[in-house]
Amino acid sequence: MKNIVCTSAAFLSVLMMLAQNNGEPKTEFTKMYLPVWVEAQEHCLEVANAMPEDLYGYRPTPESKTFAEQMVHIGYTIELLTKRYVQGMDVKPNTPDASKMTKAEIIQLLKKGFSYTTEVIHTIEQSKLEETCVMYHSGNTVSRAFAFFYVQDHLTNHRAKANLYLRMNNIEPPAYTW
C-alpha cells in the first residue's frame, strides 16, 4: 500500500509540473525522463525515512560513510552535479557536516536537491540538452542530457549503499517499484 501511495504521489508531482506548462513537457527529454527521476527521488526519500534517527550515525566499517553521510552526500551532490554538468556552472563542493544534522534536516536537504534538479529537468531548453560537457572524474565528453543520467546513477549508487545499511540493521528496505 505504501508503494502505491508513493508512486501515486510521484505521478501527481509529474502531473502538477506538466500542468504548469499547459500540460506539455518542454522537451521530449523532459517527457521521457521526468517520471523516472520523480520515482528515483520518491524511492530515495523512502530509504531515508526507513532508517531510525538513532541509527543515522551507523557506519559498517571505519572507512565507510555513515548512513547520514550517505544521505547528505546524495542530497548535496544532486544539485551540485546538476549545476556543474547539466547547467555548465562553475561550482565547488561545500558538503554540509552530516554529524551536525538531524534526520529531519537531512531529509530537507534531500528534498531541496531533488526539487532543484526536478525544476531544471522541467524547464531546460533543448539547445542546452544538446551542449556537451566533460565529466570531471572520467574525462569523457557527453551531452548535458546524458549528464542527467550521471546525476541519477550517482544517486542510485549511494542509495544502494544506504539500502545495505538498512539490511545490516535488520530493517527491510523499501521495495523498489519501477
N, C-alpha and C positions, 0 to 999 in steps of 0.2 A: 504494500500500500504506500509506504514511504517513497519508493521509487516512482510510483505513478504520480504522486503529488509533486515530487521534484522535477520529473520530466514535464509535467503539465506546467509548472512554474517556468521552466526553461522555454517551453513553447510559447507561453504567454509573453515572456520577455521579448522574444523574437517578433511576435505579432505587434507588440507595442512599438518597437523600433521601426518596423515597416510602416506602421500607421503614421508615424511622424514624417515619412517620406511619401505620402499619398498611397501607401500600400505597395510601393515598388521599391525593391532594393536599388541602391545607387549603381552598383555594378553587378555583372554576372558572378564575379568572385564573391561579393557580399551575399548574394543569393545562395551560393553553394556553401560558403564557409561559415557564415554566422550561426546556423543551427548546430554545427559541430562544435564550435567554440563555446556556445552557451551551455551545451551539455557538458563539456570539459570543465567549465567553471562550476557548474552545479555539483558535479561529482567531487571536485577538489574541496568544495565547501563542506560536503557531507563527510569527507575524510577528516577535515579539520575539526568538525563538530563531534566526531565519534570519539576522539581522544579526550579523556577526562583532563581537566586543567592540572590536576596534581601530577599527571604524567607527561606534561608538555616538556619537562626537563629531561625526559628519558633519552638516553643515547646507548645504542647497543655495544659500541666499542669506544675506547678513548679517542680514536681519531675520527669518529663519526660525528655528524651534526646531531644536535638534539632534535626531537620532534618539532619543538618551537622554531629552531633554526631552519629546519626544512621548510616549514610553512612561511616563515618570514622571507626566506630566500625566494620561494615561489612568488609571494605577493609583491615583493620589491622588484624582482627581475622581470616580471610580466611587463610592467610599464617601462623599465629601463631598456629592455630588448626591443620593445615596440618603438620607442623613441629612436634608438640607435639604428636599428636595421630596417624598420619599415618606413619611418619618417625621415631618416637621414640626419638626425640631430647629433650634435657632439655632446654626449653626456658621460659623466664619470660616476662610477659606483660610490655609493654612500649608504651602505646597508645599515638599517636600524639594528640595535642590540636586542636580540630576542630575549635575552635573560632579564631584561628590564621591562618586558611587555607582558600583559595579561593575555589570557586566551581571547577575550573579547577584543582587545586591541589588535591582536594578530589577525583575527577574522576580519576586522575592519580594514586592515592593510590589504588582505587578500581581495576583499570586495572593491577597494579603491583601484587596485591594479587591474582587476577584471573589468571594472567599469571603464577605465581609461582605454584599454585595448578594444573593448566592445564598441565604444564610440568611434575609434579610429577605423575599425572594420566597417562600421555602418556608413561612415562619411568619406572614406578615402576615394580619390578620383582614379579612374582607370589609368591615366597617364602616370600617376605616381606608382601604381602597382607594376607598371612596365619598366620602371627605372631599375638599375642594378645597384647592388651594394657588395662589399667584400666582408665576408664573415671573419670576425676577429680571430677566433681560435683555429679555424681550418685554412683561412686564406682563400676559400672558394668564392667565386663571384656568382651571385644568384639574383633573381628578381626580388623586388620588395614584396611581391605577392608570396613568393616562396618563403621569404623571411617569416611570414606569419606561421608557417608550418614549423619553423625552427622554434619560435616562441612557444608553440604548443608542445613540441617534442621535449623541450627543456622542462616545461611544467609537468609533463607526463613522467619524465624521469624522476623528478623529486617527489611527485605524488606517489609513485610506485614504491619508493623507499619509505615514505610515510605509511603506506599500507602495510608494509612489512613490520614497521614499528608497532602498529596496532596488533598484528598477529602475535608478535613476540610478547605482548602483554595480555594475551588471551582475549582480545577484542576482535570480534568479527568485523572486517572492513565492509563498508557499504558496497552493495552489489554494483558491478559495472553494467550499465544498461544500454549502451549504444549499440 
